[in-house]
Amino acid sequence: MTPPTGDDAPAGHVDVLIVGAGLSGIGAACHLRRETPDRTFAILEARDAIGGTWDLFRYPGIRSDSDMQTLGYTFRPWTGAKAIADGDAIREYVRDTAREHGVDGDRALGAVPEIPARHPDAAARPTGGRRYPLQPPAGPEPRPPAQKLP
């Protein structure tokens, strides 16, 4: 997990941890990169690919139920031919956006953090410079990528 900026950040520390490399996670990373370049961040993604829902579900006919002018990013407007886009087009839109904004390498794919339900600091608010260690678990291989149905 390599933070995109801030070489002075302590090893293993990031200012912002984004969970998920789907439409929202990539959007958040792009905004952080553009609006607060002094902040470090990392994206944790349980799957081995960017795209979230649009990478996971690939059954025939999957598409958005919202128009892409509303669902898409304000900083990278949708230019596709269909306002109600299919899953493949949305997945490519998310991946292309990540690549164009340089956030496609800022993730730990296959990493699922485990946070105990009864963490000793569970009642404390994460303020005042507290840091909470978060490490990908050692163990089984990450989940296999989604299979396209015939």
C-alpha positions in Angstrom: 0.0 0.0 0.0 1.9 3.0 -1.2 0.6 6.5 -0.5 0.4 8.7 -3.6 2.0 11.8 -2.0 3.8 13.0 1.1 7.2 11.3 1.3 7.4 12.5 4.9 4.5 10.3 6.0 5.5 7.6 8.6 5.9 4.2 7.1 2.5 2.5 7.0 0.6 5.7 7.8 -1.9 7.4 5.5 -4.1 10.4 6.2 -7.1 8.9 4.5 -8.0 5.3 4.0 -10.6 4.6 1.3 -12.4 1.3 1.4 -13.3 0.1 -2.0 -12.2 0.8 -5.6 -15.6 1.2 -7.1 -17.3 4.3 -8.4 -17.3 6.2 -5.1 -13.9 5.0 -3.9 -12.2 6.1 -7.1 -14.1 9.4 -7.1 -12.9 10.0 -3.5 -9.3 9.3 -4.5 -9.5 11.6 -7.5 -10.9 14.4 -5.4 -8.2 13.9 -2.7 -5.5 13.9 -5.3 -6.8 17.2 -6.9 -8.1 19.1 -3.8 -5.6 18.1 -1.1 -2.4 16.9 -2.8 -0.5 17.2 0.6 -2.7 14.4 2.1 -1.6 10.8 1.8 -4.2 8.1 1.1 -4.6 4.5 0.2 -7.4 2.5 -1.3 -8.2 -1.0 0.1 -10.0 -3.2 -2.3 -11.0 -6.8 -1.5 -11.1 -7.8 -5.2 -8.2 -7.9 -7.6 -9.7 -5.2 -9.9 -11.0 -1.7 -10.0 -14.7 -1.2 -10.7 -16.7 -2.3 -7.6 -20.2 -3.5 -8.5 -19.5 -3.0 -12.2 -16.6 -5.4 -12.1 -18.3 -7.9 -9.8 -21.6 -8.3 -11.6 -21.2 -9.1 -15.3 -24.4 -10.9 -16.1 -26.0 -10.3 -19.5 -27.9 -7.0 -19.7 -26.6 -5.4 -16.5 -26.8 -1.7 -16.7 -27.3 1.4 -14.6 -30.7 2.4 -13.5 -29.6 6.1 -13.4 -28.4 8.2 -16.2 -24.6 8.6 -16.4 -24.8 12.4 -16.4 -26.2 12.1 -12.9 -24.2 9.0 -11.7 -20.8 10.0 -13.3 -18.1 12.3 -12.0 -18.5 16.1 -12.2 -14.7 16.4 -12.9 -14.9 13.9 -15.8 -18.3 14.1 -17.4 -19.8 11.0 -19.1 -19.3 11.2 -22.9 -20.7 7.8 -23.8 -23.4 7.4 -26.4 -25.9 5.9 -24.0 -27.2 7.9 -21.0 -28.3 4.6 -19.3 -25.0 2.7 -19.8 -24.3 -1.0 -19.6 -22.0 -2.5 -17.0 -19.0 -2.9 -19.2 -19.1 0.8 -20.2 -19.4 1.9 -16.6 -16.5 -0.4 -15.5 -14.3 1.1 -18.2 -15.3 4.6 -17.2 -14.3 4.0 -13.6 -11.0 2.3 -14.6 -10.1 5.0 -17.2 -10.9 7.7 -14.6 -8.5 6.1 -12.1 -5.8 5.8 -14.7 -6.2 9.3 -16.0 -6.0 10.8 -12.5 -3.1 8.6 -11.4 -5.0 6.7 -8.6 -5.0 3.3 -10.2 -1.7 2.3 -8.4 -2.7 3.6 -5.0 -4.5 0.5 -3.8 -3.9 -2.8 -2.0 -5.9 -5.3 -4.1 -7.1 -8.3 -2.3 -6.7 -6.6 1.1 -9.5 -6.9 3.5 -8.8 -5.2 6.9 -10.0 -7.0 10.0 -11.0 -4.7 12.8 -12.1 -6.4 16.0 -15.6 -5.6 17.1 -14.4 -4.8 20.6 -11.3 -2.7 19.8 -9.9 -1.2 23.0 -10.4 2.3 21.6 -13.9 1.6 20.2 -15.6 4.2 22.4 -12.9 6.9 21.6 -13.4 9.1 18.6 -10.4 9.1 16.2 -9.2 12.6 17.0 -6.2 14.2 18.4 -3.7 12.5 16.2 -4.6 8.9 17.2 -3.6 6.3 14.7 -5.2 3.0 14.2 -3.0 0.3 12.7 -4.7 -1.6 9.8 -2.9 -4.4 8.1 -4.1 -6.8 5.4 -4.5 -10.2 7.0 -2.1 -13.0 6.1 -3.8 -16.1 4.9 -5.9 -17.4 2.0 -5.5 -16.1 -1.5 -7.7 -13.2 -2.5 -11.1 -14.0 -4.0 -11.0 -15.0 -7.7 -12.1 -12.4 -10.3 -15.7 -12.5 -11.5 -16.5 -14.9 -14.3 -18.5 -13.8 -17.3 -21.6 -15.9 -17.7 -22.1 -17.4 -21.2 
